[in-house]
Amino acid sequence: DGGITQSPKYLFRKEGQNVTLSCEQNLNHDAMYWYRQDPGQGLRLIYYSQIVNDFQKGDIAEGYSVSREKKESFPLTVTSAQKNPTAFYLCASSMQRDTEAFFGQGTRLTVV
Amino acid sequence: RKEVEQDPGPFNVPEGATVAFNCTYSNSASQSFFWYRQDCRKEPKLLMSVYSSGNEDGRFTAQLNRASQYISLLIRDSKLSDSATYLCVVNMSPGGGNKLTFGTGTQLKVEL
């Protein structure tokens, strides 16, 4: 089945540790995105990539890093510089040019 | 002014009622628009795209008003299963590309 896979579903880390969230898609989509959602709030764009080896900062990129070495993969690293990393992280992908995005099931990150 | 703005609700309606949500957007150059549905603690899922001519899918009707920069979603004959948060999504990128911006969502509760 085609889709977007995020792993793990739940992740716990100690404060000060970097952590990498996985996102893989087999939809042959060019564009991929990372969003963050906090309780009772909307989705905020962290980073997005429209093509392999290229990515742009979204609205809240500070404390995060990404890579896009393969079309299928867009991992997100939450660094120790991110002040409030505990959140629900959603990865999405879409074909280029004004098309809808499809989401993975998300990763709930808790930093203690 | 927020880039994409929605009334957070909640809208509490009886089963069988008709309910309408509006969403306003700030970028007049926006080219594509969508409604997503998000259930509690789940990923958003595409409900429908919004076309200039308006479109209908069963009990759901979406319309776009470019002059006033808003989109709407109408749900007829509400079902208990329609209870969810409805997210308005706008492609905010000038000149193509695909940077999707989400509203904070409108919560709908359909009651017996």
Chai-1 contact restraints between the chains, C-beta under 6 A:
chainA,res_idxA,chainB,res_idxB,connection_type,confidence,min_distance_angstrom,max_distance_angstrom,comment,restraint_id
A,A31,B,N98,contact,1.0,0.0,6.0,A-B,restraint_1
A,G42,B,F102,contact,1.0,0.0,6.0,A-B,restraint_2
A,G42,B,G103,contact,1.0,0.0,6.0,A-B,restraint_3
A,G42,B,T104,contact,1.0,0.0,6.0,A-B,restraint_4
A,G42,B,G105,contact,1.0,0.0,6.0,A-B,restraint_5
A,L43,B,F102,contact,1.0,0.0,6.0,A-B,restraint_6
A,Q50,B,G97,contact,1.0,0.0,6.0,A-B,restraint_7
A,L90,B,E43,contact,1.0,0.0,6.0,A-B,restraint_8
A,S94,B,N98,contact,1.0,0.0,6.0,A-B,restraint_9
A,R97,B,G96,contact,1.0,0.0,6.0,A-B,restraint_10
A,D98,B,Q31,contact,1.0,0.0,6.0,A-B,restraint_11
A,D98,B,S32,contact,1.0,0.0,6.0,A-B,restraint_12
A,D98,B,N91,contact,1.0,0.0,6.0,A-B,restraint_13
A,E100,B,F34,contact,1.0,0.0,6.0,A-B,restraint_14
A,E100,B,L46,contact,1.0,0.0,6.0,A-B,restraint_15
A,A101,B,L100,contact,1.0,0.0,6.0,A-B,restraint_16
A,F103,B,E43,contact,1.0,0.0,6.0,A-B,restraint_17
A,F103,B,P44,contact,1.0,0.0,6.0,A-B,restraint_18
A,Q105,B,E43,contact,1.0,0.0,6.0,A-B,restraint_19
A,G106,B,E43,contact,1.0,0.0,6.0,A-B,restraint_20
